């Protein structure tokens, strides 16, 4: 599906700059014994099948290019179910919108909040190594498996795309160099007839802009940013003129410049001095991964939609970045997503933070797509010259799979969307907290500790006595199922209060 909107009127182009977007799969689910047919979230009724199908065709919108529009498009996409969740199939979006309050007059389940304009990226982690040494070595020049943008176009049925430029061109093919020593990516200079479909030209433009923003030293930036001769300006001029020759010449000059800057060590030096990946670059890489793996196969997720006891919901990427900051997740730590769907947050943690990242999902179609994403993610990171953290995807029930039970004992941050969990399922999860290490942070949308809970002699054996909970606010457009804000909770395993209480009894 498409990432960036551009206007196609009279054969011309007008690229609109928009914020990049990604997706995260977080799930909600009742206990295994639940047979209720009611929706898990009472205040968010399921949309009609027509509206759901229409929404899901708006797959994978990312940032577009126009100076006239700064609102992020929203679209629905499937996340993944975990064990026995009742599914309301709410509308889902891929982005957080800074400029839209997202206020619903009819939704009173959460207090309306507008997100504060703060940095979305985590704090600088001096222990983080951004650059992949292999990607900049002679070994990195060897061909490797990846999904080229040209393959997305070729796989589509005839007539879905049309030539972007002169009909006289013999070929629509073009090659694009990424910042590393890796192979070039193959593109076709075509535009989709359906504006919601994949837009290869927009992808090319955004790659070049990202490289100029994050990989080029200040002394070399003029080649990208000069208002007359810079690559960014030349690309837009070529699109305005509907000139394939100008576009090809600009991409060729860009390729030559990147190869020169890589050869003289400038790009490597810039990456080596960087200890944090900003969210726009993270989103660009993840969007490319998703477009080349999940989007073409999204129908496989629909195979288990109807009649299943599952609820889908997503935490949007800026919210996920906020969670990373609030929990102070670092590159040397371990992150676990319980109910990881097609793997989006697992990949985001590995890329944005550089940490060891785990996910567990039980739905087979989602697991298959997660593995495709994982493979393409590694290829994308190699193209961009970035060393992510190790990713591990486990199939099965996270309450039963031994690898997950084991990793939870050394996890530093655990993400659980328990928005619609029954008390029974929450209690099953709480028992696992007993084995977690001191200081582990557990992020959830509902608190595992009841409001007003106090340690008393009669409840000394309760696992929740080991948790210290802080309530946080999330702002509008942070989750897929509502436009308004709400609350989430960060529970820290801290045995000191229970220990102090027991000592006071003696």
N, C-alpha and C positions, 0 to 999 in steps of 0.2 A: 504494500500500500504506500501511498504518498507521504512524504514528509513535509514539503514546503509548498505553500500556495503561491502561484504566480499568475498574473492576469494574462490571458491569451486572447487579445482582441485585435482583429485586423492583421493577424500574423505576427504581432509584436509581443514583447515580453515586458513585464514590469515587476521586478523582484522586490519583495517586501520583507524587511528585516523583522524577524520575530524570535522570541525566546525559544530555545530548543526544549524538547520534551521527551520524557521517558515514562516508562511504565513500571509499576511494581505490583506484584501479585500478593495480596494478603487475604487470608480467608477467615471465614467465621463458620462455626459449626456446632450443632448440639451433640449431646452424648450419644453413644451408639445405641442405647436402649430407646431413644426417643422415636416415636412413630407419629408424632403430631404432623398434620398437614398444614398447619398455619405457618405464616412466614416468620422467619427468625427475627426480623426487625419490623415490629408492628407499625412503626410510624413511617416506614418507607415501602409502600405497596409496590408489588412487581409491576413493571410497565407491560403494556400489551405486547403480544408477540410481534405485531407490525412495527411498533415503535422500537422494540429491541433490535429487530432485524435491520431496520433503517439505521439505527445508531451504530450497529456493528460494522456497517460498510464504511464508516468513517475511521478506518483502521490506521493507526500509526501516524497521526499528524504531528509534524515537528515544526520547527520554525520556518517561516517563509520569508520571503525577502521583502516587502514594500515599505516605503517610508510613511505610507498613509495609515498602516494598521498595526497596532501594538497589542491587540488582544489575542490570546492563545485560543486556538480551536480545540474543542473538546471532542473526544470520540470514545467510543466504547470498545473495549476489548476484553477478552476472557481471561480471568485468572484461573486459579486451580482450586479444586476442592480438596479438602482433607477428609478425614473419616467422618462419615454420616453427618453432613451438614444440610440443613433445610435451605433451599435455594430460592431467593426472591428475584434473582437476576436483575439487580438494579442497574440503572445507567451508569456507565463508567467513563472516566476521562483520563487523558494521558498527561495533562499539564496542570500547573498551578497558575492562576491568573492574578497578577499583581494589581491590575487596574479594575477588576470587577469584584465587588463585595460578595457576589454570589448569594445574596440574601433571598430567601424564600419566605413569602408571606404566610405560607401554609405550614411550613415545617417549624415546629416549636420544640423539637426534641433537644436542640442544643442552643445555647446562647450565641447570638450572632457576633462574630468577631472578624475584624479585618486584619490580615496578616501584616505584621510590622515589616518595614523595608530594611532588613538586615542581611548580612552576608550569608549566602546559602552554603558556602563551602566550609569544611571543617578547619580547625586551627592548624597552623603549620606544624608538621611532625618531622622534626629533624632526623628521626630515625628512618624516615621513608626514602627509599631509593626509587626514583621515578623512571630512570632510563633503563631499558633493556639492553644490556651489553651485547647479547647475541644478535639483536635486531640491527645493530650498527657494525657488526663484524662481517668478515668475508663469508662466514657460515650463513649469516642472515640474508645473503644474496641468493641463496639456493631457492628454487621454486618450492612452494608449499601449497597445501590444499586450502582453498577459500572459495566463497561464493562471490563471483564478480557481479557488479551491477548489470553488466550486459546479459548475464544469465537470467536475471529476473525478467528482463524485457523479452528475451528469447523464449522463455517458458510460457509466456502469456499467449493467448490465442491471437491469431492474425486480426488486425484491425483495432486492437486495444491501444496502440501507439501510432503516432504519425511523425514524420520528419520534422525536426525543429527548424531547420534552415533550408537552404536552396535545394530544390528537387534535383538539380543537376549533379549534386554530389554522388560519387560512385558508392561511397560507403558512409555509414553513420558512426562507425567505430572511432574511438579515441582512447588514449591511455593517460592515466593520472598517476603521478608520483606522490607517495606519502613521505613523511619526514625521515623515515628509516632507510636502510640500505635494501629493503625488501623489494620484491617485484612490484610492478605497476598494476593498477586495477583497470580492467577493461570496462568501458562505458559505451552506450549508444546515445548519440545526440538526437533524442526523440522526446516527445511530450505525450502524456497520456490523454486520451479522449475523455476519460472520466477524471475530473479534477481531484478526486479522492485517491487516485492510484499513485503508484511510485513515480517520482519525478527525478530522473537521473541528472538533469541539468542543475536542478537546485542542489542536489547532493554534491556535485562538483564544486559549485560556488561556495557552499558552506565548508567543505574541506579546505579550500584555499584560504578562506577567511579565518578559519580556526588555526591553520598553520601560521598565518601572519600574526595572529594574536598571541599565540602561546609558544611558538618554537623559534621565532626569529629575534635576534638581538637588536637592540635599539638602533645601532648603527646601520643595520640592514633593513630596517622597517620601511624605509621610503619606497622600496621596490613594491611593497604591498599597499601602502597607505597614501602615496602621493595622489593628490586630487586630480591630476591630469594624466600621469603616466603609470600610476600604481595598478597592480593586477586587479584589485577590487573594482576600481573605476573602469578599467578597460573591459572587464567582464560585463558590467552593467551596460556599458556603451554598446558592446557587441550584441547584447540581447535587445536593446532598444532599436538598433539598426537591423535586427534580424539577419545578422551577418555571421554565417558559419565560418568564413575565412578569418574574421577578426577573433572569433571565439577560439578557434583552433590555434591561432598564432599566440594568443594570450596564454592558453594552457601550456603550449610548448615552451614559451619563455619562462613560465612558472616552473615547469619540470626542470629546465636547465638550471634555474636559480637554486632550487632545492638540492639538486645533485651537487652543485658547487658549494653550497653552505654545509652540506653534510661532509663533503670531502675535506674541507678545511677545518672541520671540527667545531664549527660555530654552533650547530644545532645540539650536538652532544654536550657542549659546554653549558648551553642554556638549560638543558634538562637536568644536568648535574647540579645546577645551582637552585633547582626547584624542589620544594619539599611538600607541595600540595597541588592536587589537581582541582581546578575550579569546576563548578557544576556544569556550565555550558559545554565544556569539552567532554566531560563524563557522559552527558546526555547524547552528544553527537555520536560517540563510539557505541553506546548501547542502542541507540536508534538504528544505526547501520546494522548492527548484529541482529536485531529483532526483524528488520525489514527483509533480511536475506534468509531468515529461517522460519520464524513463526508466521509472519503475514501470509506467505504463499500457502500455508497449510492450516490456516485458521479454521477451515471447515472440519478438520479432524477433532477440534475441541468441541464443536457443536454436536458431535455424535453422542455425547453423553449429557447434553443439556436437559432435554425434556424428561420429566418423570424421575429425576434424581433428587436425593435429599442433600442438596448442597447450596450454599450461599456464596456468591462471588463478591469480592470487594477489593479495592486497591488503595494503598497509601501512595500518594503521588510523590514524585522524586524529591521535590524541595522539602517536603515533610520528612522523607527518609534522611536527607542530609541534616536536617535539624536534629533528628534522633541521634545521628552519629555525633553531632557536636555536644548534645546534652549528656550523652553517656561517655563522652571523652574517649571514644573508640580510637585506637592507635594501630599502626601497622604491625606491631609485634603481638597483637592480641587475636582472640578467636571470636567470630561472630556466627550466630546460628539463627536461621529463619525456620520456625516450625510451621510448615504449610507453605512451601516455597513456590508452588505453581510451576510456571515455565522458567523460573529461575532468575527473574529480573533483579530482585533485591540482593540475592546471593552474588550476582555479577557486579552490581553497583558497589557493594561493600568491598569486594576484591579490587575493583578499579579505583574507586574514589579514596578508599582508606589504605589499600594495599595489605589488608589483613588476611589471615586464614579464614575462609568463608564457607559455611556449611548450610545446606538446605535439605528438607525432607518433604516429600510429596507422595501421595498414594495413587492418584489418578494416572493411569498408564499413558493416555494420550498426552497429557501435560508433561509427564516425565520424558516421553520421547522427544517432545519439542525442547524441553530443558536441556537435554543432551546435545541436540543440534545447536542450540544457542551457545552452550559451553564450548563446543568445538570451534564455532565461528568467532566467538569472543576471543579465544586465544589467537586466532589469525588476525583479527582486527587490532589487538594490542600489539602484535608484531609489526603490522603496517605502520601504526602510529608510534612505534618505538618505545612502548611503555611496558614496564614490568608489573603486572598485577599480583595480588596475593593468590595463593592456591585456592581453587574452588573444588568443593566436594558435593555431589548431588546424590542423595540416597532415596531409593524407592521404598515406599511402605508407610506404615503407621508410625508416627514419631514417638508414640508411647511404647512401641514394641521393638523397633529396630535397634539392634545392639550398637552399631556405629554411632547412632544419635545419642543413645543413653550414655555411651562412653564419652562422647565429646562434650556433652552437657556438664560433665564433672569438671572440665577445664575451661568452659566458656566464660568469656568476659562480658558479652552482651548477647541477650536472647530476645528475639522479636516474636511476639505472639499476638495475632489479632483475634482476641476473644470477644469481639463485639456481640456475638449471638450465642456464645457457649452457655450450656445449661450448668447449674451448680454441680451436677454430677461430673461433668467433663472438667470443669475447673478444679474440682477436688482431686481428680486423677492427676492433673498437671501439678498441683501443689505438692503432691507426694514426691515428685521428681526434684523439687527444690531442695529437699533435704540433703541430696548428694552434691549440690552445686557448691563451688568454692566461695569463700568469704569475699565479699566485694562484687560478686557477679550482679550485673544490672539486667532486670527483666522488664521489657517494655510491653505494655498492653493497653488496650482501649477501655478495658474495665479492670478495676482494681481487684486483685486477688485477696486483699485485706478489707473486710467490711468497715464502713465508716464508723468511727467511735470505738473500734476494737481495742481492748486493754488486756494485757497479760494478767491472768488471775490463776489462783491455785487450781481451779477446776479445768483450765484449758492449757495447762503447762505443756502437754504433749502435742499441741497443734503446730504444724509446720509454719503457719503464718506468723507465729511469734518470732520467726527468724528474719522477717522482712520489715524493712523500713521503707515507707512509700511516700513519694512526692507526686502531687498532682500538677500537671502542666496543661497549658492551653494549646490547641492547634487552631490555626486560623482558617478563614474561608478558602475554599478550593484546595484543601489538603487531602481530602479523601474522595473516592469516586462516587459514593452513594448519596452525598448531600453537598450543597454549595455553601453551607454555613459551617461555622467552627464548632469546636467541642473540646473535650478534655481527653487526655491520655495520662498514663501513670508509669512512673519509673520506680520499680521496687528493687531495693538493694539488699542482698543477703547480708545481714548484720546480726551476729549472735550476741552482741554485747548487752543488749537490753534484757534478753532472757537470762543471761548469766548474772547480771546485776540483780534481777528480781529473785532468782534462786538463792543468791548469796544473802539477800535481805531476809529471806525466810529462816535462814540459819542464824 
